[in-house]
Amino acid sequence: MKKDNKAVIYWLLTGCVLIFIMVIVGGITRLTHSGLSISNYKLISGTIPPMNEVEWNEAFDLYKQYPEYQKLNYGMSLEDFKDIYFWEWIHRVIGRFIGLVFIIPFVYFLIRKQLSKSTIKKSIILLIMGGFQGFLGWYMVKSGLVDRPDVSHYRLAAHLTTAFLTFAYTFWVALDLIFPNKKEIDKKLRNFIRIGLVVLVIQIIYGAFVAGLDAGWIHNHWPFMNEGKLIHETVYIEQNPTYLNFIEGKSGVQFVHRTLAYVVVIFMLAIWYKATRHNITLLQKRGVNSLLIIVGFQFLLGVLTLLLAVPVWLGVLHQVGAFILLSSMVFTLHRFSK
């Protein structure tokens, strides 16, 4: 049977779709503050949720032992607990399902000798990235079970960014099989797109910082951070030394995220302009055009999310926009790579 056939491509694209769903559910989990509702980790038995009133009370009693309940949700009812438990549970179940979807077909294709050596190596990297992603999820939750009723925004950013990068690499491997022949027209343009991708990933990291620090619930004005005031006037010095304000202070982190949004838009415009000055293929043209359209929608979603003080549905939609923009960026870079 032919190696790297359509079945292998469908397998990789299925993984991309599942990671996309995982990110959506993860966004809902974060925005509904559901991530610490399950304070223990059981790889197998944890797949089954509480099935009766006794088991629900046991899970609730366990939750009551940790800071989030004691400091933020004291007096919460069992019914309210069930609501937040659901999102964290479904998030973890999807994570386990993704692991099975990657491992089982990989072993099957390996036994059937349907993978080339190059794809085998790339698939092993994907499996390692997936396993590391699961570890980061556990490591993130652990940070909210000690003395603070919230997870570390650094660990949240690592967890989310790894999910985005795992998706990006999975998509890239699939594109390698879909388009085995590439046309590189200009190394400088390719490298410029690479820089744009790096800037976009940094912006995604800062988006996670904003989420982790709940920084979207302050400065709900645009284009100024406070109504009628310049942005730099509202970046309060909350940390010492000062630079910590821009990685740990709510105002500073939001300031960087806002500023990087303009930088990302400029990069996408520049990529489009530089690419259209060349004799590019139809797929390359579609790639750079999609960057321009998607970044416009994503910028608009960011502004609306801020102005409306991060309603759950809009916060999730903004995260989905970042995911789609990353997908477009990966596709475009792939089309301009050797």
NUTILO-979603 format. One record per residue (C-alpha): residue number from 1; residue in three letters; x, y, z. Coordinates in Angstrom, 3 decimals. Example, Ala and Ser with C-alpha at 12.3 -4.5 7.8 and 13.67 -1.06 7.14 Angstrom:
// residues 2
  kemar  miti         X         Y         Z
      1   ALA    12.300    -4.500     7.800
      2   SER    13.670    -1.060     7.140
***
This chain:
// residues 338
  kemar  miti         X         Y         Z
      1   MET     0.000     0.000     0.000
      2   LYS     1.220     3.501    -0.829
      3   LYS     2.996     5.301     1.987
      4   ASP     1.694     8.644     3.277
      5   ASN    -1.648     7.992     1.581
      6   LYS    -4.966     9.808     1.984
      7   ALA    -5.801     7.874     5.159
      8   VAL    -2.680     9.304     6.812
      9   ILE    -3.646    12.820     5.713
     10   TYR    -7.185    12.385     7.083
     11   TRP    -5.700    11.119    10.358
     12   LEU    -3.552    14.242    10.733
     13   LEU    -6.370    16.614     9.767
     14   THR    -8.680    14.869    12.252
     15   GLY    -6.080    15.576    14.902
     16   CYS    -6.101    19.243    13.861
     17   VAL    -9.893    19.426    14.214
     18   LEU    -9.794    17.776    17.641
     19   ILE    -7.112    20.169    18.894
     20   PHE    -9.271    23.026    17.598
     21   ILE   -12.240    21.700    19.607
     22   MET    -9.962    21.219    22.606
     23   VAL    -8.874    24.861    22.471
     24   ILE   -12.502    26.046    22.269
     25   VAL   -13.516    23.987    25.303
     26   GLY   -10.349    25.103    27.093
     27   GLY   -11.335    28.721    26.462
     28   ILE   -14.800    28.139    27.882
     29   THR   -13.258    26.347    30.858
     30   ARG   -11.009    29.312    31.577
     31   LEU   -13.653    32.013    31.074
     32   THR   -16.174    30.189    33.294
     33   HIS   -13.471    29.658    35.945
     34   SER   -14.030    25.901    35.802
     35   GLY   -10.422    24.726    35.571
     36   LEU    -9.907    23.982    39.267
     37   SER   -13.183    22.133    39.797
     38   ILE   -11.447    18.742    39.506
     39   SER    -8.541    18.883    41.906
     40   ASN    -7.193    15.353    41.414
     41   TYR    -5.886    13.608    38.313
     42   LYS    -6.871    10.048    37.446
     43   LEU    -5.887     9.031    33.923
     44   ILE    -8.321     6.107    33.550
     45   SER   -10.989     6.337    36.249
     46   GLY   -11.159    10.112    35.823
     47   THR   -12.807     9.557    32.452
     48   ILE   -16.059     8.648    34.212
     49   PRO   -17.793    11.582    35.973
     50   PRO   -19.680    11.223    39.273
     51   MET   -22.687     8.986    38.586
     52   ASN   -24.813     9.487    41.698
     53   GLU   -25.438    11.912    44.550
     54   VAL   -22.873    10.252    46.827
     55   GLU   -20.098    10.567    44.227
     56   TRP   -21.063    14.174    43.480
     57   ASN   -20.854    15.067    47.159
     58   GLU   -17.454    13.377    47.402
     59   ALA   -16.173    15.408    44.437
     60   PHE   -17.647    18.587    45.933
     61   ASP   -16.117    17.890    49.350
     62   LEU   -12.717    17.483    47.672
     63   TYR   -13.158    20.816    45.876
     64   LYS   -13.977    22.496    49.199
     65   GLN   -10.497    21.636    50.502
     66   TYR    -8.767    24.005    48.068
     67   PRO    -8.293    27.792    47.842
     68   GLU   -10.745    28.492    45.008
     69   TYR   -13.729    27.356    47.059
     70   GLN   -12.426    28.758    50.344
     71   LYS   -11.497    32.206    48.985
     72   LEU   -13.745    32.763    45.969
     73   ASN   -16.666    30.335    45.882
     74   TYR   -17.420    29.760    49.551
     75   GLY   -21.061    28.779    49.920
     76   MET   -21.397    27.597    46.317
     77   SER   -24.244    25.128    45.812
     78   LEU   -23.778    21.600    44.516
     79   GLU   -25.700    22.496    41.344
     80   ASP   -23.341    25.390    40.622
     81   PHE   -20.403    23.073    41.230
     82   LYS   -21.787    20.609    38.682
     83   ASP   -21.806    23.359    36.063
     84   ILE   -18.104    24.173    36.410
     85   TYR   -17.207    20.493    36.873
     86   PHE   -18.718    19.690    33.469
     87   TRP   -16.402    21.981    31.496
     88   GLU   -13.213    20.777    33.155
     89   TRP   -14.326    17.159    32.820
     90   ILE   -15.156    17.456    29.098
     91   HIS   -11.862    19.296    28.564
     92   ARG    -9.919    16.415    30.093
     93   VAL   -11.946    13.769    28.241
     94   ILE   -11.244    15.433    24.896
     95   GLY    -7.552    15.498    25.805
     96   ARG    -7.570    11.753    26.440
     97   PHE    -9.514    11.162    23.216
     98   ILE    -6.961    13.157    21.221
     99   GLY    -4.212    10.964    22.679
    100   LEU    -6.008     7.821    21.510
    101   VAL    -6.698     9.316    18.069
    102   PHE    -2.996    10.006    17.626
    103   ILE    -1.540     6.830    19.132
    104   ILE    -3.841     4.061    17.805
    105   PRO    -3.788     5.070    14.099
    106   PHE    -0.045     5.769    14.345
    107   VAL     0.616     2.210    15.532
    108   TYR    -1.725     0.861    12.832
    109   PHE    -0.005     2.823    10.044
    110   LEU     3.356     1.772    11.441
    111   ILE     2.444    -1.921    11.387
    112   ARG     0.954    -1.605     7.891
    113   LYS     4.070     0.261     6.724
    114   GLN     2.016     3.174     5.428
    115   LEU     4.323     5.874     6.789
    116   SER     7.528     7.116     5.219
    117   LYS    10.593     7.510     7.435
    118   SER    10.169    11.272     7.397
    119   THR     6.517    11.065     8.493
    120   ILE     7.393     8.566    11.233
    121   LYS     9.906    11.004    12.697
    122   LYS     7.429    13.871    12.506
    123   SER     4.695    11.724    14.080
    124   ILE     6.937    10.828    17.001
    125   ILE     7.564    14.548    17.565
    126   LEU     3.781    15.079    17.537
    127   LEU     3.287    12.355    20.135
    128   ILE     5.940    13.934    22.366
    129   MET     4.324    17.365    21.973
    130   GLY     0.909    15.889    22.825
    131   GLY     2.261    14.176    25.928
    132   PHE     4.005    17.355    27.023
    133   GLN     0.761    19.259    26.510
    134   GLY    -1.017    16.871    28.875
    135   PHE     1.746    17.298    31.455
    136   LEU     1.464    21.096    31.234
    137   GLY    -2.288    20.834    31.857
    138   TRP    -1.651    18.945    35.087
    139   TYR     1.194    21.304    36.024
    140   MET    -1.049    24.318    35.417
    141   VAL    -3.915    23.035    37.590
    142   LYS    -1.463    22.162    40.359
    143   SER    -0.459    25.824    40.664
    144   GLY    -4.005    26.751    41.727
    145   LEU    -4.265    24.173    44.499
    146   VAL    -1.653    25.483    46.907
    147   ASP    -2.365    28.918    48.372
    148   ARG    -3.914    31.005    45.592
    149   PRO    -7.382    30.497    44.068
    150   ASP    -6.136    30.714    40.508
    151   VAL    -3.618    29.056    38.224
    152   SER    -0.294    30.631    37.313
    153   HIS    -0.686    32.760    34.183
    154   TYR     2.775    31.579    33.093
    155   ARG     1.675    27.942    33.222
    156   LEU    -1.615    28.812    31.538
    157   ALA     0.296    30.502    28.719
    158   ALA     2.620    27.506    28.365
    159   HIS    -0.368    25.135    28.248
    160   LEU    -2.283    27.180    25.666
    161   THR     0.740    28.007    23.498
    162   THR     1.798    24.364    23.376
    163   ALA    -1.705    23.463    22.157
    164   PHE    -1.431    26.074    19.391
    165   LEU     2.051    24.889    18.412
    166   THR     1.002    21.235    18.432
    167   PHE    -1.837    22.123    16.088
    168   ALA     0.484    24.187    13.872
    169   TYR     2.993    21.349    13.545
    170   THR     0.264    18.755    12.916
    171   PHE    -1.176    20.993    10.198
    172   TRP     2.307    21.481     8.712
    173   VAL     2.929    17.726     8.538
    174   ALA    -0.452    17.255     6.841
    175   LEU     0.394    20.017     4.350
    176   ASP     3.706    18.287     3.596
    177   LEU     1.712    15.254     2.446
    178   ILE    -1.014    17.223     0.644
    179   PHE     1.485    19.412    -1.220
    180   PRO     4.710    17.406    -1.628
    181   ASN     6.041    19.939    -4.145
    182   LYS     6.724    23.487    -3.020
    183   LYS     7.792    26.591    -4.912
    184   GLU    10.060    28.953    -3.038
    185   ILE    10.103    32.287    -4.828
    186   ASP    12.031    34.514    -2.447
    187   LYS    13.988    33.614     0.683
    188   LYS    13.691    37.138     2.077
    189   LEU     9.905    36.978     1.779
    190   ARG     9.823    33.520     3.371
    191   ASN    11.965    34.749     6.275
    192   PHE     9.738    37.813     6.676
    193   ILE     6.702    35.531     6.960
    194   ARG     8.596    33.495     9.559
    195   ILE     9.174    36.647    11.609
    196   GLY     5.463    37.417    11.296
    197   LEU     4.679    33.953    12.628
    198   VAL     6.968    34.499    15.629
    199   VAL     5.274    37.845    16.378
    200   LEU     1.866    36.150    16.157
    201   VAL     2.947    33.429    18.616
    202   ILE     4.191    36.092    21.049
    203   GLN     0.803    37.807    20.737
    204   ILE    -0.923    34.487    21.490
    205   ILE     1.260    34.130    24.590
    206   TYR     0.241    37.598    25.741
    207   GLY    -3.384    36.743    25.047
    208   ALA    -2.928    33.861    27.490
    209   PHE    -1.339    36.259    30.002
    210   VAL    -4.385    38.524    29.712
    211   ALA    -6.678    35.537    30.294
    212   GLY    -4.606    34.187    33.175
    213   LEU    -4.522    37.534    34.975
    214   ASP    -8.158    38.407    34.160
    215   ALA    -6.718    41.562    32.628
    216   GLY    -9.541    41.853    30.102
    217   TRP   -11.924    43.077    32.799
    218   ILE   -10.104    46.382    33.239
    219   HIS    -9.479    49.318    30.866
    220   ASN   -12.588    48.463    28.847
    221   HIS   -12.178    51.365    26.459
    222   TRP   -10.737    51.766    22.961
    223   PRO    -8.586    53.183    21.452
    224   PHE    -7.532    54.517    24.868
    225   MET    -7.044    52.260    27.881
    226   ASN    -8.993    54.733    30.004
    227   GLU   -11.616    56.919    28.443
    228   GLY   -10.013    60.073    27.069
    229   LYS    -6.484    59.171    28.223
    230   LEU    -3.457    57.991    26.291
    231   ILE    -2.444    54.366    26.669
    232   HIS     0.915    55.051    28.277
    233   GLU    -0.727    57.126    31.011
    234   THR    -2.649    54.141    32.302
    235   VAL     0.133    51.545    32.457
    236   TYR     0.421    51.725    36.207
    237   ILE     3.628    50.623    37.835
    238   GLU     2.325    47.704    39.872
    239   GLN     5.497    45.655    40.176
    240   ASN     9.063    46.169    41.273
    241   PRO    11.308    45.975    39.282
    242   THR     9.315    47.883    36.638
    243   TYR     9.677    45.309    33.849
    244   LEU     7.547    42.855    35.842
    245   ASN     4.601    45.144    35.207
    246   PHE     4.665    44.036    31.579
    247   ILE     4.579    40.314    32.354
    248   GLU     2.746    40.205    35.685
    249   GLY     0.802    43.472    36.036
    250   LYS    -2.711    43.529    34.611
    251   SER    -2.421    46.994    33.085
    252   GLY     1.029    46.367    31.644
    253   VAL     0.089    42.996    30.154
    254   GLN    -3.025    44.433    28.543
    255   PHE    -0.935    47.318    27.188
    256   VAL     1.505    44.905    25.524
    257   HIS    -1.340    42.793    24.118
    258   ARG    -3.031    45.895    22.675
    259   THR     0.233    47.162    21.178
    260   LEU     1.148    43.806    19.661
    261   ALA    -2.280    43.696    17.998
    262   TYR    -1.284    46.716    15.910
    263   VAL     2.113    45.131    15.179
    264   VAL     0.444    41.910    13.985
    265   VAL    -1.899    43.861    11.694
    266   ILE     1.062    45.780    10.232
    267   PHE     2.952    42.534     9.627
    268   MET    -0.004    40.969     7.820
    269   LEU    -0.385    44.059     5.646
    270   ALA     3.346    44.024     4.883
    271   ILE     3.302    40.296     4.020
    272   TRP     0.368    40.850     1.685
    273   TYR     2.044    43.843     0.047
    274   LYS     5.425    42.138    -0.396
    275   ALA     3.855    38.911    -1.719
    276   THR     1.624    40.630    -4.255
    277   ARG     4.700    42.340    -5.729
    278   HIS     5.839    38.873    -6.874
    279   ASN     4.502    36.494    -9.480
    280   ILE     2.839    34.160    -6.969
    281   THR     0.765    31.011    -7.396
    282   LEU    -2.984    30.838    -6.814
    283   LEU    -2.560    29.085    -3.450
    284   GLN     0.057    31.592    -2.333
    285   LYS    -2.282    34.413    -3.267
    286   ARG    -5.133    32.787    -1.346
    287   GLY    -2.852    32.417     1.642
    288   VAL    -1.802    36.075     1.849
    289   ASN    -5.351    37.270     1.091
    290   SER    -6.694    35.121     3.926
    291   LEU    -4.169    36.671     6.318
    292   LEU    -5.461    40.128     5.503
    293   ILE    -9.128    39.200     5.934
    294   ILE    -8.718    37.130     9.093
    295   VAL    -6.466    39.601    10.902
    296   GLY    -9.083    42.311    10.253
    297   PHE   -11.841    40.214    11.822
    298   GLN    -9.580    39.192    14.686
    299   PHE    -8.685    42.805    15.464
    300   LEU   -12.383    43.712    15.469
    301   LEU   -13.172    40.770    17.770
    302   GLY   -10.424    41.897    20.145
    303   VAL   -11.846    45.414    20.367
    304   LEU   -15.401    44.149    20.923
    305   THR   -14.231    41.635    23.527
    306   LEU   -12.572    44.460    25.436
    307   LEU   -15.418    46.960    25.134
    308   LEU   -17.995    44.403    26.291
    309   ALA   -15.787    43.250    29.207
    310   VAL   -15.132    39.728    27.941
    311   PRO   -18.480    37.919    27.694
    312   VAL   -17.773    34.191    27.509
    313   TRP   -19.021    33.704    23.946
    314   LEU   -16.998    36.635    22.623
    315   GLY   -13.879    35.676    24.552
    316   VAL   -14.046    32.188    23.065
    317   LEU   -14.699    33.617    19.587
    318   HIS   -11.625    35.844    19.938
    319   GLN    -9.537    32.792    20.853
    320   VAL   -10.953    30.922    17.863
    321   GLY    -9.954    33.880    15.699
    322   ALA    -6.369    33.573    16.906
    323   PHE    -6.469    29.866    16.083
    324   ILE    -7.753    30.488    12.552
    325   LEU    -5.200    33.250    11.989
    326   LEU    -2.415    30.887    13.073
    327   SER    -3.773    28.257    10.657
    328   SER    -3.707    30.768     7.818
    329   MET    -0.178    31.822     8.757
    330   VAL     1.054    28.217     8.756
    331   PHE    -0.594    27.543     5.388
    332   THR     0.889    30.712     3.878
    333   LEU     4.384    29.997     5.183
    334   HIS     4.152    26.431     3.903
    335   ARG     3.244    27.689     0.436
    336   PHE     6.292    29.992     0.436
    337   SER     8.737    27.404     1.826
    338   LYS    11.115    25.033     0.127
***
